[in-house]
Each structure stands twice: as structure tokens, then as C-alpha cells.
Amino acid sequence: MLGTLGTASAGAAISPALRVLNIPLLILTVLMLGRAWYLELETTDHWRGFWAQRSRKILIASTMVSVVIWGLRFGGLLGARPF
């Protein structure tokens, strides 16, 4: 709203909304990755096909990317610190 009135940039108008969403989005990320890891570790067999090996690699990569992004966010390198 402030961006359309010309009193502030659009990024400044969106920033408070993103601060409010930090905790819900962090909880959602942890729940989704936790469920994925639970399903991955529960369904391991002695024989793992190509798709199972590929999905594990993608799960590892997405977990690392998520940790890096949230670490940068809480470190203050991706905008203001949430707290």
C-alpha cells in the first residue's frame, strides 16, 4: 500500500508481512523435510532402484539448500533479522 502511494518502496511495504511469516514458513519447512526424511528412512530396502537413489540425492540437496537459506535469513544476510 505504501509503495503505491509513493511514500516508500514496494520492498519496504512487503517486509513486515515477510517478518510475520518467518515462523510459520520455518515450521512448514521443518515439517515437510521431516516427513520426507521419515518416509525415506522407513522405506529403505536392501535393493534400491534408480529412482530411490535419485530421490535420496535430491532430498539431501534440498535439505542442505534449506539449511543454508534459513541460516542466511536468521544471520541477517537475506534482509533484516526476524527477531
N, C-alpha and C positions, 0 to 999 in steps of 0.2 A: 504494500500500500504506500509506504513512504517513497519507494522508488518511482511510483507513478506520479506522485506529487512533486517530485524533483528535489525533495529535501535530503534524501540520502540515496546512495547507490542501491541497486537491487540486491547485491550480496549482503549488505548491512541489514536489509529488511528480512532476508531469509535466515540469517544467522541465529536469532533467538529461537526460531522454530526448530532448527537443527540441534541446538543445545538441549531442548526438551526431549528430543527423540534419541539422544545418545544411549540412555539406559535401556529403553525398550528394544532398540536395534541391537545392542550388545547382548541382551538376554536372548533375543531371537537367533543371533549368530551362534551363541553357545549351545542353545537347544538343538538347532539344525545340525551343527557339526557333531555334537554329542550323539544324536540319534544315528547319524551316518557312521560314526566310529563303532557304535554299539552293534549295528547291523553288520558292519564289515568284520568285526572280530568274532561275532557269534556264528557266522556262516562260513568260517574257514574250513576247508577240507584238505585232504592230502593232495588231491588233484585240483589245480586251479587253472581254468581256461584263460584264453587270451583276454576276454572282456573283464574277467575278475581281476587279473593283474593290472590291466589298464585302469580300471576304476579305483584300485588302491593307489596308484600313482597320482591320479587326479585328486583323490581325497587328501593325500599328503600335501600336494601342491596347494590346494585351496586352503588347507589349514595353515600352512606357512604364510600364504598371502594375507589371510585374515589376521593372523597374529601380528604381522608387520604393519598392516594398515591401522589396526586398533592401537598398536604401540605408538605409532607416529601420531595418531589422534590424541591419545592421552599424554603424550610427550609435548604437545603443543606445536608440532611441526606441520600439522594439517589444520590450521585455523587456531582459534583460541582454545585453551584447555577447557574441558567440560565442567570442571569444578572450581 
